Amino acid sequence: MQSIHGFAARKIYRHIDLNKVYEMIKNNVKTTNVISIDVRKSTGYILAEDVYSPFDRPAYDISHVDGYAIRYEDLSEASGEHVKFKIVKGINSRKAHKYEIGKGEAVFVETGYPLPRGADTVIPIEDTVLMEDYVMIPKKYRRGEHVFRKATDYKKGELIIKKGTRITPFMIKALLDLGIGEIKVYRKPCIIVYSVGDELVDEPFSNEEWKLPMSTKYLDRHVIEHYGGQVIDEIKLPDDPRTIASSIREELERADLLITIGGVSMGPKDHTWITLYEEFKPKYYWRGTKIHPARSLSGLIIGEKLVINQPGLHQSSFSALFFVIVPVINYLQGLTLEPNYPYTIARIKNDYINKKYINHYRLRPAKVSGEEAQIINAKGSYYLKPILESNGFIVLKPGIDHLKTGEPTRIYYFPPINHPQTYNVLW
C-alpha cells in the first residue's frame, strides 16, 4: 500500500512565474473561431474585425428641428427684422431632398430628415409666424443653424469600432443606425465548471452536517458570463481519480476551457491535478503559481484544451479568477492574455509592509474612500470578510515589499464583484 508521504511527493509544487503561465497558454492554446452574427444579438461578444462606415452619415444635410428650410442668403440680404418667405406646399417633409429650393422659398422639414437641395439653414417652427401662404422668419439666425451637415458624424470608410472591442448596447444601436446588420466576432468560449469533493452539497453550509456548499461555482459562473464565456455545464465529481479522469476525457471535445474547483492541494484526497497529469501525460502543464493567495493554482494543456485547477479556499478562488481565469477567457476571445481591469489612483492611508512571498504577485483587498485607500488585513484564504468589506484591490508586483503612507497606488476594480462605492450626486 502506498504511503501518504509517497503520494504527496508526486504532487509537490513547482511554483512558476505568472508570466510563464501566460506564455505557455499563448503558445499552446488556440483562441475560439470567428463567426458572423446578427448585430442585434451581439451584446458582450468581442469584435473580430475592424468595422467601417459603409456610407456618409448623415448622407445629406439634415434638420435638427421641425421647421422651415431656407437659403440663408435670402434671409441675410433682406431688410427689416423679419423676412417673408413663400411656403412651398405639397413637399413630403421626409423626402424634401428631392426638391431644389428657389429664391425666397421655405420648405417644411422634420427633425432628422434631409433638407431640400440648395437650403442651408432651418428655422424652428416655434420662431416663425404663418401668414396664409407665407411664413415670417426673424433675422437673428446664422448660416447653417439647426442643420447637421453631410458626413459630419462619419465619413464613408471611416473606422467605427476597432477589432478587439467588446460590443455594448450603444454600439449595437450605432451599428444599426449605420446600416450594418452583421459583424464578425469571436465565438464565446464554452466552459465546463467542475466542483470536486465528496463533502460538497448544492445547498447552504450547515454547522451540524459540516458539508461544504458548492458556492465557488456560482462565483465562477457569474464572473465567466460577465466576461463573455458560456458555462455549458456544471458537474460535481467525487474524490475519486477514475471518475475525475473519465469525466474530463468525455468533456474535452465540447469545451474550450475546463475549470476544476478543489482537490488541488497536497492532502490524501486531493486527486485533481495529479490524476489528470498521470492520466493524460501532457507535454505542457504547471504545478503551482507564484501568486498569493492561490499558490496552489495549477493547470494542464491537453491537446489544445486548457484545464485550470482552481483552489477551493475563498480568497484563493477569487485570486485565481483575477490573475488567470478571466485573462484566459478574454484571450480565448481574441484579447490580450494579461489582467486588464479598471482602476483608480488613491493614496495609501498607512504604511503597508509585505515581505512574504516577495517573488510572487500578491492580491490584497482595499477600501477606497475619496482619494484614500486602506489596505485590509486579508487574514488568510479561508476568510470571506476581507473581500466583502473591500471595494477594490491592490496588486503587489514581485520585488515590492513596502507601500508608504500617502503613496499614490492603483486600486483595481473587479467587475462584477465590486465597483466604486462612492458616487457623486448629480444634483
matplotlib code that plots the C-alpha trace (Angstrom):
import matplotlib.pyplot as plt

x = [0.0, 1.4, 2.2, 0.6, 4.1, 4.9, 1.5, 2.1, 5.6, 4.3, 2.1, 4.8, 4.5, 6.9, 5.6, 6.3, 6.1, 2.7, 4.1, 5.5, 1.9, 0.7, 3.4, 2.6, -1.1, -0.4, 1.9, -0.3, -4.0, -5.9, -8.5, -12.1, -13.1, -14.6, -18.3, -20.7, -23.6, -26.7, -25.8, -29.0, -27.8, -24.1, -24.1, -21.0, -19.2, -15.7, -15.4, -13.1, -12.7, -12.4, -15.8, -16.0, -18.9, -20.5, -21.6, -21.5, -23.6, -25.7, -25.9, -27.5, -27.7, -30.5, -32.6, -32.1, -35.6, -39.1, -39.1, -38.6, -35.6, -34.4, -31.5, -29.5, -28.6, -32.4, -32.5, -29.3, -29.8, -33.4, -34.2, -36.2, -36.2, -38.4, -38.3, -41.3, -40.8, -43.2, -44.2, -43.7, -46.6, -47.0, -43.5, -43.1, -41.4, -39.4, -38.2, -37.5, -34.1, -35.8, -36.8, -34.5, -35.4, -35.8, -35.1, -37.4, -38.9, -39.3, -39.9, -41.2, -38.9, -38.9, -36.3, -33.7, -34.7, -32.9, -33.1, -34.1, -31.2, -29.8, -31.2, -28.6, -30.4, -33.5, -35.7, -37.6, -41.4, -41.9, -39.9, -42.0, -45.3, -47.6, -49.5, -51.6, -49.1, -46.1, -44.0, -42.3, -38.8, -36.7, -33.2, -31.4, -30.2, -26.8, -26.0, -26.2, -28.2, -30.1, -28.5, -26.4, -24.1, -23.5, -20.8, -20.1, -20.8, -19.0, -17.4, -17.7, -14.9, -14.2, -13.4, -16.4, -15.2, -11.8, -11.2, -11.0, -13.8, -16.5, -19.9, -22.1, -25.8, -25.0, -22.6, -25.5, -27.6, -24.8, -24.1, -27.8, -28.1, -25.1, -26.8, -24.7, -26.7, -24.0, -20.5, -17.7, -17.0, -15.1, -17.4, -18.0, -15.9, -17.8, -16.7, -17.4, -17.0, -16.3, -16.8, -14.6, -15.1, -17.1, -18.1, -19.8, -23.5, -25.6, -27.1, -26.1, -23.5, -24.6, -22.6, -24.1, -23.6, -20.2, -21.0, -19.5, -21.6, -20.6, -20.5, -17.5, -19.3, -21.8, -19.0, -17.3, -20.4, -21.4, -17.8, -17.4, -20.7, -19.7, -16.5, -18.2, -17.8, -20.7, -21.0, -22.3, -22.2, -21.6, -20.5, -19.9, -17.2, -16.2, -12.7, -12.1, -9.3, -11.0, -14.2, -12.2, -10.2, -13.1, -15.3, -12.6, -11.9, -15.6, -16.0, -12.8, -14.3, -17.3, -15.5, -12.9, -11.9, -12.4, -12.2, -11.9, -12.6, -10.8, -8.8, -5.6, -3.7, -1.4, -3.8, -4.5, -7.9, -6.6, -6.6, -7.5, -4.1, -2.1, -4.9, -5.0, -1.3, -0.9, -3.9, -3.1, 0.7, 0.5, 3.6, 2.6, 1.5, 2.3, 2.0, 1.6, 1.8, 3.7, 0.6, -0.8, -3.3, -3.8, -0.3, -1.8, -3.4, -2.3, -3.1, -2.6, -2.9, -4.4, -4.2, -5.0, -7.6, -6.7, -7.7, -7.3, -7.2, -8.7, -8.1, -11.2, -10.5, -12.4, -9.7, -7.6, -10.6, -11.0, -7.3, -7.3, -10.2, -8.4, -4.9, -5.6, -9.2, -10.6, -7.4, -7.8, -11.5, -10.5, -7.7, -10.0, -12.0, -9.1, -7.9, -4.6, -3.7, -3.0, -5.2, -6.9, -9.2, -10.5, -8.6, -8.4, -5.4, -5.6, -3.2, -2.4, -3.6, -0.9, 2.4, 2.0, 4.8, 4.6, 7.8, 6.3, 6.2, 8.3, 8.8, 5.0, 2.2, 0.1, -3.5, -4.7, -8.2, -8.6, -11.2, -11.3, -12.8, -12.4, -8.8, -7.5, -7.3, -7.0, -5.4, -7.5, -5.8, -6.7, -6.1, -5.9, -7.6, -10.4, -11.9, -14.8, -15.0, -11.9, -13.3, -16.8, -15.5, -13.4, -14.4, -11.1, -7.8, -4.1, -1.5, 1.9, 4.3, 7.3, 10.0, 7.7, 7.6, 6.6, 3.9, 4.4, 1.7, 0.4, 2.0, -0.2, -1.3, -3.5, -6.7, -8.2, -11.9, -13.0, -16.4, -18.9, -17.7, -17.1, -17.4, -16.5, -18.9, -18.6, -20.7, -21.3, -24.9, -25.7, -27.9]
y = [0.0, 3.4, 5.7, 9.1, 10.6, 9.0, 10.0, 13.6, 13.6, 13.1, 16.2, 18.6, 22.2, 23.7, 27.2, 29.1, 32.7, 34.0, 35.4, 31.9, 30.6, 33.2, 32.3, 28.6, 29.3, 31.7, 29.3, 26.2, 27.1, 28.5, 31.2, 30.5, 30.6, 33.6, 33.6, 36.0, 37.2, 39.4, 42.7, 42.7, 39.6, 40.7, 42.2, 41.0, 39.5, 40.6, 42.1, 40.1, 42.7, 46.5, 47.9, 50.9, 53.1, 52.0, 55.5, 59.1, 59.9, 61.8, 61.1, 64.6, 67.8, 67.1, 69.2, 69.3, 70.6, 70.7, 73.9, 75.7, 75.1, 78.2, 79.7, 81.8, 84.4, 85.1, 85.9, 87.9, 90.1, 91.2, 94.4, 94.6, 92.5, 89.8, 88.4, 86.9, 83.6, 81.8, 78.3, 75.6, 73.2, 69.6, 68.6, 65.4, 66.7, 63.5, 63.5, 67.2, 66.4, 65.6, 69.2, 72.1, 75.2, 78.5, 82.1, 83.3, 79.9, 78.0, 74.2, 72.5, 69.7, 67.3, 66.6, 64.1, 64.3, 65.9, 69.5, 70.5, 70.9, 74.4, 75.0, 75.5, 76.8, 75.7, 77.9, 76.2, 76.3, 78.0, 81.0, 81.7, 83.4, 81.9, 84.2, 82.1, 81.1, 82.8, 82.4, 85.3, 84.5, 86.6, 87.7, 86.6, 83.3, 82.5, 80.4, 76.6, 76.9, 73.8, 71.8, 68.6, 68.8, 65.8, 63.4, 65.3, 62.2, 59.6, 59.7, 56.7, 54.3, 55.8, 53.4, 53.0, 50.3, 48.6, 44.9, 43.5, 45.7, 44.2, 45.0, 47.2, 48.1, 51.6, 50.0, 47.9, 51.0, 52.8, 49.9, 49.5, 53.3, 53.0, 50.2, 47.4, 44.2, 41.6, 41.6, 39.1, 38.2, 35.6, 32.8, 32.9, 30.1, 27.1, 26.4, 23.5, 24.0, 21.0, 21.1, 18.3, 16.8, 14.2, 16.8, 19.2, 19.8, 22.3, 24.0, 26.5, 25.5, 23.6, 23.6, 20.2, 18.3, 20.0, 19.6, 22.4, 24.3, 24.4, 28.2, 28.8, 27.5, 30.3, 32.9, 31.4, 31.2, 34.9, 36.1, 33.9, 35.1, 38.8, 38.4, 36.7, 33.0, 30.4, 27.9, 24.9, 22.5, 22.4, 18.9, 17.6, 15.0, 12.8, 12.4, 9.5, 9.5, 7.2, 9.3, 12.6, 11.3, 9.7, 12.8, 15.2, 12.9, 12.7, 16.5, 17.7, 17.8, 20.1, 22.6, 25.3, 25.6, 23.3, 24.6, 22.2, 23.7, 22.0, 18.9, 20.7, 20.8, 18.2, 16.2, 12.5, 13.3, 16.0, 14.0, 16.5, 17.7, 14.5, 12.4, 14.5, 14.7, 10.9, 10.1, 12.4, 12.9, 16.4, 18.0, 21.4, 21.8, 23.7, 22.8, 25.9, 29.5, 32.4, 34.4, 34.9, 33.9, 30.9, 29.5, 26.0, 27.1, 24.6, 23.6, 21.3, 21.7, 18.5, 18.6, 22.3, 22.4, 24.1, 22.7, 25.1, 23.7, 26.4, 26.2, 25.8, 28.3, 31.6, 34.2, 31.7, 31.0, 34.8, 35.4, 32.6, 34.3, 37.7, 36.5, 33.6, 32.5, 35.9, 36.7, 33.3, 33.9, 37.2, 35.6, 32.9, 35.8, 37.4, 39.8, 40.0, 37.5, 39.8, 41.1, 44.2, 45.9, 49.4, 51.2, 54.4, 56.1, 56.6, 57.4, 54.7, 55.7, 53.8, 52.2, 48.6, 46.1, 42.7, 40.7, 37.2, 35.7, 38.6, 36.9, 36.5, 38.7, 39.4, 40.5, 42.4, 43.8, 47.5, 50.0, 53.2, 56.3, 59.5, 59.9, 57.5, 53.7, 51.4, 48.0, 45.4, 42.6, 39.5, 37.2, 34.1, 32.4, 31.0, 34.4, 35.9, 39.2, 40.9, 40.7, 41.6, 44.7, 45.8, 47.7, 47.3, 45.5, 46.4, 44.2, 44.0, 43.0, 40.8, 42.6, 45.2, 44.9, 48.3, 50.9, 54.2, 56.4, 58.8, 56.9, 57.1, 53.5, 51.8, 50.3, 47.9, 47.1, 43.6, 43.8, 42.3, 41.6, 45.2, 48.7, 52.1, 52.6, 56.3, 58.3, 62.0, 63.0, 64.9, 67.5]
z = [0.0, -1.0, 1.9, 2.2, 2.1, -1.2, -2.7, -1.6, -3.0, -6.5, -6.1, -4.8, -6.1, -8.6, -8.4, -11.7, -12.6, -13.7, -16.9, -17.8, -17.3, -19.8, -22.3, -22.0, -22.7, -25.6, -27.3, -27.0, -26.6, -29.6, -29.4, -30.3, -34.0, -35.7, -36.5, -38.2, -36.0, -36.3, -34.8, -32.8, -30.9, -30.4, -26.9, -25.0, -28.0, -28.9, -32.4, -34.7, -37.4, -37.8, -38.7, -41.2, -42.1, -45.4, -46.2, -45.1, -42.1, -42.4, -46.1, -46.7, -44.8, -42.3, -40.0, -36.2, -35.6, -37.0, -39.0, -42.3, -44.5, -46.4, -48.2, -45.8, -48.4, -48.8, -45.1, -44.8, -47.9, -47.0, -45.0, -41.8, -38.6, -40.2, -43.7, -45.6, -47.3, -49.6, -48.4, -50.9, -50.5, -51.5, -50.5, -48.5, -45.3, -45.0, -48.6, -49.1, -50.6, -53.9, -54.3, -55.2, -53.3, -55.1, -54.1, -51.3, -50.7, -47.4, -47.2, -44.1, -42.9, -39.9, -37.3, -38.7, -42.3, -45.3, -46.4, -49.9, -52.3, -52.0, -48.5, -45.8, -42.7, -40.7, -38.6, -35.8, -36.3, -32.9, -34.1, -37.1, -37.8, -40.5, -42.8, -45.3, -48.0, -46.3, -43.2, -41.4, -40.1, -37.7, -38.9, -35.7, -37.3, -38.7, -41.7, -41.0, -37.8, -36.9, -39.6, -39.3, -42.2, -44.5, -43.3, -40.0, -37.9, -40.1, -43.5, -45.8, -45.0, -41.6, -38.7, -36.4, -33.9, -33.6, -33.6, -30.1, -28.7, -26.6, -28.1, -25.8, -26.2, -27.6, -30.2, -31.4, -31.8, -33.6, -36.0, -36.9, -37.5, -39.8, -41.8, -40.5, -39.7, -39.4, -37.9, -37.3, -33.7, -31.7, -30.6, -26.9, -25.3, -24.0, -20.4, -18.0, -14.3, -12.0, -8.3, -6.8, -3.4, -1.5, 1.0, -1.4, -1.5, -3.5, -0.5, 2.2, 4.8, 7.9, 11.1, 12.2, 8.9, 8.1, 4.4, 2.3, -0.2, -3.9, -3.6, -5.8, -8.9, -8.6, -8.2, -11.3, -13.4, -12.9, -13.5, -16.6, -18.1, -17.3, -19.3, -22.3, -21.5, -21.6, -18.8, -20.7, -17.8, -14.0, -12.8, -9.3, -9.0, -6.0, -4.7, -7.0, -9.5, -12.0, -12.1, -12.4, -15.3, -17.2, -16.9, -18.1, -21.1, -22.0, -21.9, -23.7, -27.1, -26.3, -24.1, -24.9, -21.3, -18.3, -14.7, -11.7, -8.3, -5.3, -4.9, -5.9, -2.6, -1.1, 1.0, 0.6, -1.0, -3.3, -6.5, -9.2, -10.6, -10.1, -11.6, -14.8, -15.0, -14.8, -17.0, -19.9, -19.5, -21.1, -22.6, -21.2, -17.6, -14.4, -10.7, -8.5, -9.5, -8.0, -7.0, -3.5, -2.5, -4.9, -4.8, -5.5, -8.8, -11.4, -14.9, -17.9, -21.6, -23.0, -26.8, -27.3, -24.5, -21.2, -17.8, -14.9, -11.4, -9.2, -5.4, -3.2, -0.4, -0.9, -1.3, -3.4, -5.7, -6.2, -6.8, -9.4, -11.2, -11.1, -12.3, -14.6, -15.3, -16.5, -18.6, -20.2, -21.0, -22.6, -24.5, -26.0, -27.4, -29.1, -26.4, -24.7, -22.0, -19.1, -16.3, -17.6, -15.1, -14.4, -11.6, -9.8, -8.1, -4.3, -1.6, 1.0, 4.4, 6.4, 5.7, 4.4, 4.6, 3.0, 2.7, 2.5, -1.0, -2.3, -5.7, -6.2, -7.5, -4.4, -4.4, -1.4, -0.7, -0.1, 0.8, -1.2, 0.3, -1.7, -2.6, 0.1, 0.3, 3.3, 2.7, 4.6, 6.5, 4.5, 7.5, 5.3, 2.3, 4.5, 5.4, 3.5, 5.4, 3.9, 0.3, 1.4, 3.2, 0.2, -2.9, -4.7, -4.8, -4.9, -6.7, -5.3, -8.0, -7.4, -5.5, -3.9, -0.2, 1.1, 0.3, 2.2, 3.7, 1.1, -1.8, -4.9, -5.7, -8.3, -6.8, -9.2, -9.5, -10.5, -12.2, -11.5, -7.9, -6.9, -8.2, -6.8, -3.9, -3.6, -6.0, -6.7, -6.8, -10.0, -8.2]

ax = plt.figure().add_subplot(projection="3d")
ax.plot(x, y, z, "-o")
ax.set_aspect("equal")
plt.show()
